[in-house]
Amino acid sequence: MRISTRGRYALRLMLDLALNNTGEPVRLKDVAKRQEISEKYLEQIISILNKAGYVKSIRGPQGGYTLRKKPEEYTVGMILRLTEGSLSPVECVEDDASGCSRMDQCATLMLWKKLNEAINDVVDHVTLEDLVTWQMQKVDEYVI
């Protein structure tokens, strides 16, 4: 499994909004500069996040984006599934899998199930707030 730039940048965008939450909307131009990501690409990603109700768009000269919920209410899994789709390592372990004709004699099925459980366990238990905390710890390491 490989997470695309869309998924990685969506996490960075959401993290940036959480880190720069001053009560004022955050401009996408500022996120693009801080994260060194194309503003055009971020516009595509923010559109997905906005349609899903993860962010709130504020129009006008002082406009921008804010998170709709608190950072602890978003999991990494929520954000990645929105932007990536399924996180399953193989099709046969997806929730809506139609079943493989070889499932009964597949020696690797248990491996794929365990890997899928491990992936979901991590991404569904790490929140945006955890990423904020980890980022702040990194900043503190650089200051010391």
LINUR-V692144 format. One record per helix or strand of 2 or more residues. SS is the DSSP state (2 for helix, 1 for strand). FROM is the first residue (numbers start at 1). TO is the last residue. Records with the same first field share a line. If there is no record, write none. Layout:
BEGIN
SS: FROM-TO, FROM-TO
END
This chain:
BEGIN
2: 5-19, 28-35, 39-51, 71-73, 76-84, 91-93, 103-105, 109-125, 128-143
1: 55-58, 64-67
END
